[in-house]
Structure formats: C-alpha cells, structure tokens
Amino acid sequence: MVLKVGFTYDSKNEYPENTDDIPDKYAEFDSEETIQHIESALKSGGYEVIRIGHARNLLDRIRSGEKWDIIFNICEGLGGRNRESQVPAILDLFNIPYSGSDALTMGLTLDKVMAKKIIEYHKLSTPKFLCINSMAELTPENLTLKFPLIIKLLHEGTSKGLSKESLVQNFKQLKERVDWTMETFKQPVLIEEFITGYEFTVAVVGNDPPEILPPVQISIYGKMDVGEDFYIRSMVESSDAIKYICPAKIDKKLEKKICDFTSKAYKILGCRDFGRFDFRVDYNNNPYFIECNPLPNLGMLDVFPLVAKATGRTYEQLICLILESALIGVRP
C-alpha cells in the first residue's frame, strides 16, 4: 500500500510583503524551490505526496473530509510565539499522525528564554541573559551582564532582526539597539552575553536514540575563528561570506563534547524526528547552547544536504529518514 503523505508548509509565494510589514516578516517561510525539493525527496521514497500548505488550508481540508496516513510538517505559522505550534496542535486535535515535534516543544523552543531556562535547569551551558519587555526595565542597575552583548528578538528564527549593530560594547549602544529592536518588531528582546570564538550548528534525525549528525562549523569571511562575527541571514543571501564546513575541522574531543550536548538537549526539549541546534564555542573549547530549531530549513542551501553527504546518504534519503522516524508506530 502506498502511504498518503500530506505536506504542510508556508510558502513565501503566498505571502507577498507589503511596505508596512516589519523587516523580514516572512523570512522563515520556504521558497517554492525548497518545497519542490522536499516533495521530490519524499516521492523518491515511494510515498504519495499531497500538498496542503498552511494551517488554514489544513483546517479546510480536514473539514472537507480529506484524509492522509501522515503529515510531513514544516509549517512555521503566523502570529506570535505559538505560531509553530498551530499545525501540531490541530493534528493532535484530529488524531492525525505527523512528523516533527509536538506543539509544546515548538512553543518552548521558539521562545528563546524558555528554551534557555530549561537548558540551564538541566545544568547545560548557555550564555547568561536578560529578557526585556519594556525600556523601563533596562537600567544600568538592572544589568549584571558583561559586555559584549548581543540583542535578539525573543521569538523569531532565521536570524530575523539580527545585524552587525546587534552586537554592542557599552550601555549607550545597548539602549539604542534595544529601543530600535522593540520599536521595530513590537516584541520583547533577549539580551545575551556574547561568546567570542567559534560557531557550530548540529542537525539531528530520529528518536530513541536520535542520530546526531556530524557538526557543521560556520566559517565567516574565510575564518574558522570567527571571533565577534556571527551568522546573519543577509550574509548567505548577498555574498559568499558564510561557508558551512562539514565535517567540522575540530578534534575528536570537542566533536564528542558538542554531540553529547546536542543529544542531551534534543531529549530535554522534547524534540522528535529532526531538529537543529546552534552553538558558540569559546577559546577554552566550551560549547554554549544558543538555540534549538525543531523546524530547521531543509533547503539545498542549508546544512541538511551537507550532513547527508557526510554520512554517506543522499539528501533524498535523509528527508525520507525523517518521515520514517515519524512513521514508527503509525504503520498498521
């Protein structure tokens, strides 16, 4: 029997940007090219793939009586910190199996402070931080963090809101950047101690136990030691400033340290089937959790094609492995 796989996603083509939109409003959404690559990969595994699209389309199709054996979900959603939880919550409500993490994990990980608190509780390292909900909370007396500091949006991905100006060296720069960020994006901000050193991202597939794929080191402007530089999405889109190195050129001890950290964090945060973790590593080879993305970009320009090759797989095989992980216990 050929399994019917519904495919939920948010396509950039369906959300044309308006001049009054916040910057990069739909940056997390997928291009038609990425959607086609994933669809083709799933078909190569012998599955029938039915495009559904965003959460509202999913609800309409469910109401119309349409049925699928499982949903392959990469839907980012719209509206606040629970947006990535929308599709999993709908699917749980209607008892429809799906790939990826559930609504609770999606919400916890999209809120960077909540994720960091959970990581801290389990005694794993993450940079010291402060969450600001209003400018009145930001005073020299309230600030116990050490410069340099980096300012991030609380519940956004794809490095939305990040630029070189997000790294600040003193209180004046901090106040100006926090004010601009909150005014522009209308949400709380995360102020975090910046870890000078190296940058890594680690992809994961599967469950019980998950497979930690080879760490990817991020080279910026040709340097492995990126110092105070950091990943910004515009670097990938406009130049060759960013390069992904896989396998990472690191010793086995550091590789094991990063992989063990990833494995623990994946389980602690309740991730399922696939995900990606971002780390900074200081000059003493100490890794620090930066964030978890349970809905990482699966496009050809991101890390999944690289880690597939590093493990002797094709991109298509890795995408199908994500679905296979979700199918365990679902097949009759």
PAGUTI-805286 format. One record per residue: x negated, y negated, z of N, C-alpha, C in turn. Coordinates in steps of 0.1 Angstrom, whole numbers, plus 5000, padded with zeros to 4 digits. Layout:
# PAGUTI-805286
XYZXYZXYZ/...
This chain:
# PAGUTI-805286
499250125000500050005000499149875000/499449784991498749664990499249565001/498449515010498849425020499149285015/500249225019500549095015499948995025/499048915021498448815030498848675026/499648615036499948475034498748385038/498648275031497448195032497848055036/497548015048497947885053496647795053/496847675049495747575048496247435046/495447335048495747205045494847155033/495547125022494747075010494646925010/493446875007493246735006494146674995/494446754985495246714973496646674977/497146724989498546704993498646575002/497446525005497446405014496646295009/497046224999496346114994496146005004/494945955005494645855016495245715012/495745645022496245505020495245405025/495345285021494345185025494445155040/495545185047495745155061495445275070/495045395063494645515071493345485079/493145555090491945555097490845615088/489545585090488545635082488445795083/488245855071488146005071489346075077/490546025076491646085082491846225078/491546265066491746405061490446475058/489446435065488146485062488046635065/488846685075488846825079489546915069/490346855060491146935051490346995040/490847095034489947165024490247125010/489247125002489347094987490047214980/490547184969491147294961490047394957/488847354955487747444952487547544963/487547504976487347594987488547684988/489747634987490947714988490847824977/490447794965490347894954489347994958/488147954963487148054967487548154977/488248104987488748194998489848284992/490748234984491748314978491148424969/490148394961489548484952488748594961/488148554972487448644980488448744986/489548704991490548794996491048884986/491348834974491848924963490749024959/489448994961488449094957488449214967/489049194979489249304988490449384986/491149354975492349434972493649384978/493649264984494849214990495649124980/496949124982497849034975497848904983/497548794977497448664984498548574980/499348524990500448434987500148304993/499948204985499648064991500848014998/500647955010501747895018501447745019/500247715024499947575026500047535040/500547415043500547355056501747405065/501747365078502647415088504147395084/504447285078505847265074506247365063/505347385054505647485044505847625050/505047655060505147785066506547795073/506947695080508347705086509447715076/509347645065510347655055510447795049/509247855047509147995041509648095050/509348075063509948175073511448165074/511948035074513448025074514048085062/513348085051513948135038513948285038/513348345048513248495050512048565044/511048485039509848545033509048615044/508448725040507648805050506248835044/505348845053503948885049503448985060/502449065056501849155065500949085076/500348985071499448905080499148765073/498748675081498448535076496948515078/496348465067494948415068495048265070/494648225082494948085086493647995086/493647885079492547785081493247645082/494447645087495247525087494847425098/494447305095493947205105495047135112/496247115105497347055111497246895112/498246835116498346685117498846645131/498346545136498946475148498446525161/497346455166496846475179496046605182/495746625195494746725198495346865197/496646885195497247015194497447055179/496946975170497347005156496847135151/495647185156495147315151495947425157/496647395168497447505175498847525168/499147435159500547435153500847565146/500047605137500247735129500247855138/499147875146499147995155500447995164/500847885169502047885178503247925171/503447875158504547915150504548065147/503348115144503248255141503448345153/503048305165503348375177504848375180/505448265177506948255180507648355171/507248375159507948465150507348605149/506348625158505648755159505048805146/504348705139503648735127502148735129/501548845126500048855128499348755120/498148715125497348615118495848635121/495048575113493548575116493248445124/492148465131491648345139492148335153/491748235160492048215174493548175176/493948195188495348165191495448015195/496747965198497047825200496247775212/496147845222495447795234493947765231/493247865225491847835221491647725211/492647715202492547605192492647465199/493547455209493647325216492547295225/492047395232490947385242489647335235/489347395223488147365216488247235208/489347195204489447075197489246955206/489646965219489346865229487946895234/486946815230485546845233485346845248/485946765256485746755270486246885277/487446935273487947055278487047175276/486547175263485647285260484347275268/483847155270482547145278482847175293/483947145298484247175312484347325314/484847395304484947545305483547605305/482747555295481347595294480547565307/480747445312480047415325480447505336/481747535337482247625348481547755348/481247805336480547935334479047925335/478547805339477147785341476247795329/476847755317476147735305475847595303/474747565296474247425295475047345284/475447225287475947135278475546995282/475346905273474846765278475846705288/475246625297476146555307476946455299/478146425304479146355296480046265305/480746175298481846095304482846075294/484146095298485246065289485845925292/486145845282486645705284488045695278/489045665285490345645280490645495277/489945405284490145265281488845195284/488745075278487444995280487244955295/488344945302488244905316487445005324/487445135319486745245327485245235324/484745165314483345155311482645035317/482045065329481244965336479945025339/478944935341477544985345477645075357/478545035367478645115379479145255377/480045275367480645405364479745495356/478645435350477845505341476645565348/476645695349475445765356474645835346/474945825333474245905323473045835318/472045905313470745855309470745825294/470345715290470145685275468945765270/469045795256470045755247471345835248/472445775244473745835245474345835231/475245935229475945945216477445935219/478245855211479645835212480345915202/481345995206482146085197483546065200/484346095190485846105192486146225200/487146215208487446325218487946455211/488846435201489446555195489446545180/488346535174488146535159487046625156/487046675143485946755138485346695126/484446775119483846735107483046605109/482546585120481746465124482446335121/483746345122484646225120484246115130/484045995125483745885134482245865137/481445965133480045955136479245885125/478345805130477345735121476145715129/475145655122473845625130474145535141/475145445140475445355151476045425163/476445555162477045625173475945655184/474645655180473645675190473145535195/473245525208472945395215471845405225/471145295227469945295235470145215248/471245135249471445045261472945025263/473244955274474644945277475344845267/474744745263475344655253475744725240/474844815235475144885223476344985226/476245045238477245145242478645085242/478744965249480044905250480644865236/479744805227480244765214480744885206/479945005207480345115199481545185204/481745195217482945255223484145165220/484045035221485144945217485544965203/484544975194484844985179485545125177/485045225183485545365181486945375186/487245325198488545335203489545245196/489145135191490045045184490345095170/489345165164489445215150490345345150/490045435159490645565159491845585169/492045495178493145505187493145635195/492045665201492045785209490845775219/490845855230489745845239488445885232/487345855239485945885234485145965244/484246045239483346125247481946055246/481446025257480045965258479146075263/478146115256477346235259475846195259/475146255269473646235268473146305256/472246235248471846285236470546375238/470546495232469446595233468546575221/467346515224466346495214465646625211/465546665198464846785194465346845181/466046965182466347045171467847065171/468447095158469847115157470147245150/471047325156471447455150472947475150/473347555141474747605140474747755139/475747815146475747965146477148015142/477348095132478548145128478748285135/480048315137480448445144481548505136/481548635135482748705129483048825138/484248865139484648985145484948975160/485249085166485649095180485149225186/484949225199484849355207483849455202/482549425200481949295203481949205190/481849075191481648995179480249005173/480148985161478848985154478348835153/477248815160476648685160475748675147/476048595138475248585125474048505127/473048525119471748455120471848305122/471248245133471348105135470848025123/471547915120471147825109470547705115/469347665111468747545116469047435106/469247315111469647205102468447115101/467947095088466847015085467446875081/466946765086467346635082466246555077/466346505065465346425058464046505057/464146645055463046725054462346765066/462946735078462246765091463046865099/462346965104462947065113463147005127/462046935131462146855143462946725140/464246725143465046615138465046495148/464446515160464246405170465546345174/465746215170467046155174467946145162/467646215151468646225140469646325143/470746325137471846425139472746435127/473446545126474246575114475346465113/475446415101476546325097477146375084/478446385083479046445071478646365058/478546235059478146155047476846195042/475946245050474646295045474846405035/475746495038475946605029476546565016/477546465017478246425005477546334996/476546255001475946154993474446174990/473846274996472446294993471946434997/470646454995470146584999469446575013/469946485021469346465035469446585044/470546665042470846775050470446905043/469746995049469447125044469747225055/470347335051470547445060469547555058/468847585069467747685068468247815075/468347925067468748045072468048165065/467448255073467248255087466448135092/466748085104466047975110464648015113/463747915111462247945113461947915128/462348015136462148005150461648145155/461048145167460548275172461748355178/461548485180462548575184463148545198/462248485206462748455220463848345219/463648235211464548135210465848185203/465648265192466748315185467648395194/467048485202467848565212468548475222/467948365226468548275236469748215230/469648165217470748095211471948195208/471548315203472548415200473348465213/472548485224473248535236474148425241/473748295240474548185244475848185236/475648195223476848195214477848305217/477348425220478148545223478948515236/478348465246479048435258480048325256/479748215249480648105247481848145238/481648235228482748285220483748355228/483348435238484248515246484848425257/484048335263484548245273485748155268/485548105255486548015250487748095243/487648225243488748305237488848305222/487748285215487748285201488048425195/488648435184488948555177488648555162/488048665157487848685143486748605136/486648475139485548395134485448265141/484348205139484148065145482748025142/482447905147481047845146480747755157/479447765162479047695174477847605170/477947485175476847385173476047365185/474747355183473847345195472747235191/472247175202471047095202470047175210/468747175207467747245214466647145217/466347135230465347035234463947085232/462947005235461547045233460947145242/461847185252461447305260462147425256/462747425244463547535238464747575246/465347475253466647495260467847465251/468647555247469847525239470947455247/471647365241472747295248474047305239/475147355244476347365237476847225233/477147205221477647075216479147085213/479547185205480947205203481247345197/482447385198482847515191483947475181/483847535169484847515159485447655155/486647685160487247805157487947815143/487847695136488347685122487247615114/486047685113484947625106485247625091/484547535084484647525070484147655063/484947715055484547835048484047815034/483847685030483547655016482147695012/481847685000480547724994479447634998/479747515002478647415006478347425021/479047505028478847515043477947635045/477947685058476947785062477347925059/478647955057479048095056478448165044/478348105032477648175021476148215025/475548125032474148145036473948265046/474848265056474748365066475148505060/476048505050476448625044475248685037/474548595029473348645022472248695032/472048625043471048665053471348795060/472648845059472948975065473249075054/472849045042472949145031474349165026/475249065028476549065023476748965012/477848975005478348874996479248775004/479448664999480448565005481848635006/482248704995483548764995483648875006/482548945008482649055018482748985032/482148875034482248815048483648755050/484248695040485648645041486548765044/486348875037487248995039487049055053/485749045058485449095072486249015082/486448885080487248805089488648865090/489248885078490548945077490649085083/489649165080489649295086489649295101/488849205107488849185121490249155127/490949075120492349045124493349155122/493049245113493949355109493849475119/492749475127492649585136493849585146/494549695146495749695155497049655148/496949595136498049545128498549655118/497649715112498049815102498849925108/499949975100500750085105499950215106/
